Amino acid sequence: MEYGDSILNLFRKDRCERLIRKQLNVLPETATIRDAIISMLEKEIDYVCILDDQGRFKGILTEQCIVRWVSNSTLDEEAPVASIMTTELECCMERNEPISKLVMTMSKNNFMHMPITDHGKVKGVVSVRDFVSYLVDYFAESIYTLIPDQPDQKKREGA
């Protein structure tokens, strides 16, 4: 259980801010769905954090939200982004929380993105991809030297 103990210790010790993405995509809560989609396309980022006029986090719009909207609605692009964004209380995490809490919350709620805040102000977003990169950074040698599964010679085509 060498790796298991190491991972648990990391998750308890390291804080959410360690995983924050460099680029942040934000829009005001007055933005339309069209504004959000254009912002995501222009910045090539798969989310938009929605902020109130004080800069506090109000919700997040992701590609998943847009897919649900396309499949369940009349597709009014001028509708407010608030009409389809995720606003659940647990959809953001304070920057000083342990990564263990972040991982559990993302897993429990099936979130692919988690805004990281500092007293309600968004500092960045962590995605599942950012979390995987974090693990690779810590365990790079072990991961990069893994021997791929060898195909069973009897099952190979032409054998």
ZADO-1210 file (C-alpha; in nm, 4 decimals, padded with zeros to 6 digits):
<atoms>
<atom x="00.0000" y="00.0000" z="00.0000" code="MET" pos="1"/>
<atom x="00.2933" y="00.2312" z="-00.0575" code="GLU" pos="2"/>
<atom x="00.1171" y="00.4358" z="-00.3281" code="TYR" pos="3"/>
<atom x="-00.2184" y="00.4355" z="-00.1501" code="GLY" pos="4"/>
<atom x="-00.0692" y="00.5858" z="00.1669" code="ASP" pos="5"/>
<atom x="00.1311" y="00.8385" z="-00.0366" code="SER" pos="6"/>
<atom x="-00.1744" y="00.9492" z="-00.2286" code="ILE" pos="7"/>
<atom x="-00.3886" y="00.9840" z="00.0838" code="LEU" pos="8"/>
<atom x="-00.1202" y="01.1919" z="00.2536" code="ASN" pos="9"/>
<atom x="-00.0922" y="01.4175" z="-00.0532" code="LEU" pos="10"/>
<atom x="-00.4668" y="01.4642" z="-00.0735" code="PHE" pos="11"/>
<atom x="-00.4836" y="01.5666" z="00.2914" code="ARG" pos="12"/>
<atom x="-00.1755" y="01.7892" z="00.2828" code="LYS" pos="13"/>
<atom x="-00.2072" y="01.9702" z="-00.0508" code="ASP" pos="14"/>
<atom x="-00.4665" y="02.2423" z="-00.0945" code="ARG" pos="15"/>
<atom x="-00.7068" y="02.3061" z="-00.3827" code="CYS" pos="16"/>
<atom x="-00.5189" y="02.6166" z="-00.4947" code="GLU" pos="17"/>
<atom x="-00.2314" y="02.3912" z="-00.6052" code="ARG" pos="18"/>
<atom x="-00.4484" y="02.2562" z="-00.8892" code="LEU" pos="19"/>
<atom x="-00.5827" y="02.5874" z="-01.0232" code="ILE" pos="20"/>
<atom x="-00.5731" y="02.6379" z="-01.4000" code="ARG" pos="21"/>
<atom x="-00.3714" y="02.9304" z="-01.5254" code="LYS" pos="22"/>
<atom x="-00.6436" y="03.0783" z="-01.7480" code="GLN" pos="23"/>
<atom x="-00.9796" y="03.1840" z="-01.6082" code="LEU" pos="24"/>
<atom x="-01.2930" y="03.2365" z="-01.8190" code="ASN" pos="25"/>
<atom x="-01.5563" y="03.4594" z="-01.6551" code="VAL" pos="26"/>
<atom x="-01.8686" y="03.6475" z="-01.7578" code="LEU" pos="27"/>
<atom x="-02.1209" y="03.8595" z="-01.5663" code="PRO" pos="28"/>
<atom x="-02.4545" y="03.7068" z="-01.4678" code="GLU" pos="29"/>
<atom x="-02.6195" y="03.9356" z="-01.7240" code="THR" pos="30"/>
<atom x="-02.4525" y="03.7421" z="-02.0085" code="ALA" pos="31"/>
<atom x="-02.6584" y="03.5414" z="-02.2545" code="THR" pos="32"/>
<atom x="-02.6087" y="03.1788" z="-02.3500" code="ILE" pos="33"/>
<atom x="-02.4719" y="03.3041" z="-02.6840" code="ARG" pos="34"/>
<atom x="-02.2153" y="03.5222" z="-02.5000" code="ASP" pos="35"/>
<atom x="-02.1015" y="03.2210" z="-02.2988" code="ALA" pos="36"/>
<atom x="-02.0677" y="02.9938" z="-02.6013" code="ILE" pos="37"/>
<atom x="-01.8702" y="03.2586" z="-02.7923" code="ILE" pos="38"/>
<atom x="-01.6408" y="03.3118" z="-02.4922" code="SER" pos="39"/>
<atom x="-01.5778" y="02.9383" z="-02.4612" code="MET" pos="40"/>
<atom x="-01.5008" y="02.9060" z="-02.8323" code="LEU" pos="41"/>
<atom x="-01.2757" y="03.2134" z="-02.8509" code="GLU" pos="42"/>
<atom x="-01.0725" y="03.1161" z="-02.5452" code="LYS" pos="43"/>
<atom x="-01.0836" y="02.7434" z="-02.6232" code="GLU" pos="44"/>
<atom x="-01.1923" y="02.6744" z="-02.2664" code="ILE" pos="45"/>
<atom x="-01.4729" y="02.4320" z="-02.1839" code="ASP" pos="46"/>
<atom x="-01.6329" y="02.6357" z="-01.9034" code="TYR" pos="47"/>
<atom x="-01.7360" y="02.9882" z="-01.8035" code="VAL" pos="48"/>
<atom x="-01.7630" y="03.1069" z="-01.4433" code="CYS" pos="49"/>
<atom x="-02.0552" y="03.3437" z="-01.3924" code="ILE" pos="50"/>
<atom x="-01.9997" y="03.6322" z="-01.1502" code="LEU" pos="51"/>
<atom x="-02.2282" y="03.8910" z="-00.9929" code="ASP" pos="52"/>
<atom x="-02.1568" y="04.2640" z="-01.0167" code="ASP" pos="53"/>
<atom x="-01.9350" y="04.2386" z="-00.7062" code="GLN" pos="54"/>
<atom x="-01.7200" y="03.9690" z="-00.8674" code="GLY" pos="55"/>
<atom x="-01.8610" y="03.6885" z="-00.6490" code="ARG" pos="56"/>
<atom x="-01.9181" y="03.3427" z="-00.7910" code="PHE" pos="57"/>
<atom x="-02.2787" y="03.2726" z="-00.8963" code="LYS" pos="58"/>
<atom x="-02.2432" y="02.9576" z="-01.1058" code="GLY" pos="59"/>
<atom x="-02.0564" y="02.7746" z="-01.3793" code="ILE" pos="60"/>
<atom x="-02.1544" y="02.6932" z="-01.7348" code="LEU" pos="61"/>
<atom x="-01.9801" y="02.3951" z="-01.8921" code="THR" pos="62"/>
<atom x="-02.0034" y="02.1985" z="-02.2126" code="GLU" pos="63"/>
<atom x="-02.2226" y="01.9505" z="-02.0221" code="GLN" pos="64"/>
<atom x="-02.4698" y="02.2300" z="-01.9384" code="CYS" pos="65"/>
<atom x="-02.4851" y="02.3272" z="-02.3051" code="ILE" pos="66"/>
<atom x="-02.5448" y="01.9680" z="-02.4161" code="VAL" pos="67"/>
<atom x="-02.8327" y="01.9374" z="-02.1668" code="ARG" pos="68"/>
<atom x="-02.9731" y="02.2705" z="-02.2899" code="TRP" pos="69"/>
<atom x="-02.9560" y="02.1611" z="-02.6549" code="VAL" pos="70"/>
<atom x="-03.1356" y="01.8354" z="-02.5792" code="SER" pos="71"/>
<atom x="-03.4046" y="01.9802" z="-02.3486" code="ASN" pos="72"/>
<atom x="-03.4993" y="02.3255" z="-02.4693" code="SER" pos="73"/>
<atom x="-03.6197" y="02.5591" z="-02.7377" code="THR" pos="74"/>
<atom x="-03.2624" y="02.6842" z="-02.7906" code="LEU" pos="75"/>
<atom x="-03.3071" y="03.0526" z="-02.7127" code="ASP" pos="76"/>
<atom x="-02.9473" y="03.1775" z="-02.7401" code="GLU" pos="77"/>
<atom x="-03.0473" y="03.5154" z="-02.5990" code="GLU" pos="78"/>
<atom x="-03.1735" y="03.3602" z="-02.2750" code="ALA" pos="79"/>
<atom x="-02.9702" y="03.4498" z="-01.9648" code="PRO" pos="80"/>
<atom x="-02.6809" y="03.2196" z="-01.8940" code="VAL" pos="81"/>
<atom x="-02.8236" y="03.1796" z="-01.5428" code="ALA" pos="82"/>
<atom x="-03.1092" y="02.9775" z="-01.6903" code="SER" pos="83"/>
<atom x="-02.8805" y="02.6822" z="-01.7696" code="ILE" pos="84"/>
<atom x="-02.5705" y="02.7208" z="-01.5489" code="MET" pos="85"/>
<atom x="-02.4908" y="02.4976" z="-01.2512" code="THR" pos="86"/>
<atom x="-02.5543" y="02.6841" z="-00.9273" code="THR" pos="87"/>
<atom x="-02.5508" y="02.4110" z="-00.6631" code="GLU" pos="88"/>
<atom x="-02.3951" y="02.5161" z="-00.3374" code="LEU" pos="89"/>
<atom x="-02.1311" y="02.2426" z="-00.3671" code="GLU" pos="90"/>
<atom x="-02.0133" y="02.3431" z="-00.7136" code="CYS" pos="91"/>
<atom x="-01.7221" y="02.5507" z="-00.5802" code="CYS" pos="92"/>
<atom x="-01.4488" y="02.4968" z="-00.3236" code="MET" pos="93"/>
<atom x="-01.2424" y="02.7379" z="-00.1128" code="GLU" pos="94"/>
<atom x="-00.8746" y="02.7544" z="-00.2137" code="ARG" pos="95"/>
<atom x="-00.7450" y="02.6370" z="00.1267" code="ASN" pos="96"/>
<atom x="-00.9568" y="02.3198" z="00.1404" code="GLU" pos="97"/>
<atom x="-00.7672" y="01.9900" z="00.1136" code="PRO" pos="98"/>
<atom x="-00.7604" y="01.8184" z="-00.2238" code="ILE" pos="99"/>
<atom x="-00.9262" y="01.5194" z="-00.0559" code="SER" pos="100"/>
<atom x="-01.2447" y="01.7268" z="-00.0107" code="LYS" pos="101"/>
<atom x="-01.2248" y="01.8480" z="-00.3712" code="LEU" pos="102"/>
<atom x="-01.1923" y="01.4937" z="-00.5082" code="VAL" pos="103"/>
<atom x="-01.4793" y="01.3628" z="-00.2966" code="MET" pos="104"/>
<atom x="-01.7088" y="01.6516" z="-00.3919" code="THR" pos="105"/>
<atom x="-01.6319" y="01.6237" z="-00.7634" code="MET" pos="106"/>
<atom x="-01.6813" y="01.2471" z="-00.7552" code="SER" pos="107"/>
<atom x="-02.0029" y="01.2573" z="-00.5506" code="LYS" pos="108"/>
<atom x="-02.1608" y="01.5198" z="-00.7781" code="ASN" pos="109"/>
<atom x="-02.0144" y="01.3934" z="-01.1073" code="ASN" pos="110"/>
<atom x="-01.8507" y="01.7335" z="-01.1712" code="PHE" pos="111"/>
<atom x="-01.5849" y="01.7674" z="-01.4402" code="MET" pos="112"/>
<atom x="-01.4942" y="02.1232" z="-01.3280" code="HIS" pos="113"/>
<atom x="-01.4740" y="02.2861" z="-00.9869" code="MET" pos="114"/>
<atom x="-01.4333" y="02.6619" z="-00.9382" code="PRO" pos="115"/>
<atom x="-01.1866" y="02.7479" z="-00.6616" code="ILE" pos="116"/>
<atom x="-01.2725" y="03.0567" z="-00.4596" code="THR" pos="117"/>
<atom x="-01.1143" y="03.2815" z="-00.1988" code="ASP" pos="118"/>
<atom x="-01.3909" y="03.4236" z="00.0219" code="HIS" pos="119"/>
<atom x="-01.6415" y="03.3968" z="-00.2627" code="GLY" pos="120"/>
<atom x="-01.4156" y="03.5406" z="-00.5355" code="LYS" pos="121"/>
<atom x="-01.3181" y="03.2952" z="-00.8096" code="VAL" pos="122"/>
<atom x="-00.9438" y="03.2355" z="-00.8279" code="LYS" pos="123"/>
<atom x="-00.9487" y="02.9570" z="-01.0843" code="GLY" pos="124"/>
<atom x="-01.1038" y="02.6322" z="-01.1959" code="VAL" pos="125"/>
<atom x="-00.9867" y="02.2744" z="-01.1453" code="VAL" pos="126"/>
<atom x="-01.0869" y="02.0066" z="-01.3934" code="SER" pos="127"/>
<atom x="-01.0547" y="01.6319" z="-01.3867" code="VAL" pos="128"/>
<atom x="-00.7701" y="01.6764" z="-01.6374" code="ARG" pos="129"/>
<atom x="-00.5890" y="01.9095" z="-01.3935" code="ASP" pos="130"/>
<atom x="-00.6239" y="01.6475" z="-01.1228" code="PHE" pos="131"/>
<atom x="-00.4771" y="01.3747" z="-01.3459" code="VAL" pos="132"/>
<atom x="-00.1823" y="01.6055" z="-01.4292" code="SER" pos="133"/>
<atom x="-00.1290" y="01.6587" z="-01.0559" code="TYR" pos="134"/>
<atom x="-00.1049" y="01.2810" z="-01.0025" code="LEU" pos="135"/>
<atom x="00.1320" y="01.2405" z="-01.2963" code="VAL" pos="136"/>
<atom x="00.3572" y="01.5134" z="-01.1527" code="ASP" pos="137"/>
<atom x="00.3882" y="01.3277" z="-00.8234" code="TYR" pos="138"/>
<atom x="00.4188" y="00.9783" z="-00.9626" code="PHE" pos="139"/>
<atom x="00.5800" y="01.0501" z="-01.3004" code="ALA" pos="140"/>
<atom x="00.8517" y="00.7883" z="-01.2782" code="GLU" pos="141"/>
<atom x="00.6080" y="00.5155" z="-01.1784" code="SER" pos="142"/>
<atom x="00.3562" y="00.6137" z="-01.4440" code="ILE" pos="143"/>
<atom x="00.5977" y="00.6642" z="-01.7308" code="TYR" pos="144"/>
<atom x="00.7770" y="00.3363" z="-01.6656" code="THR" pos="145"/>
<atom x="00.4653" y="00.1205" z="-01.6501" code="LEU" pos="146"/>
<atom x="00.4928" y="-00.1769" z="-01.8798" code="ILE" pos="147"/>
<atom x="00.1890" y="-00.1938" z="-02.1043" code="PRO" pos="148"/>
<atom x="-00.0235" y="-00.5053" z="-02.0892" code="ASP" pos="149"/>
<atom x="00.1190" y="-00.7589" z="-02.3281" code="GLN" pos="150"/>
<atom x="-00.1306" y="-00.9177" z="-02.5645" code="PRO" pos="151"/>
<atom x="-00.1873" y="-01.2874" z="-02.5215" code="ASP" pos="152"/>
<atom x="00.0027" y="-01.4470" z="-02.8082" code="GLN" pos="153"/>
<atom x="-00.2783" y="-01.6972" z="-02.8683" code="LYS" pos="154"/>
<atom x="-00.5331" y="-01.4189" z="-02.9117" code="LYS" pos="155"/>
<atom x="-00.3320" y="-01.2191" z="-03.1649" code="ARG" pos="156"/>
<atom x="-00.4695" y="-01.1991" z="-03.5121" code="GLU" pos="157"/>
<atom x="-00.2900" y="-01.4373" z="-03.7437" code="GLY" pos="158"/>
<atom x="-00.1355" y="-01.6391" z="-03.4602" code="ALA" pos="159"/>
</atoms>
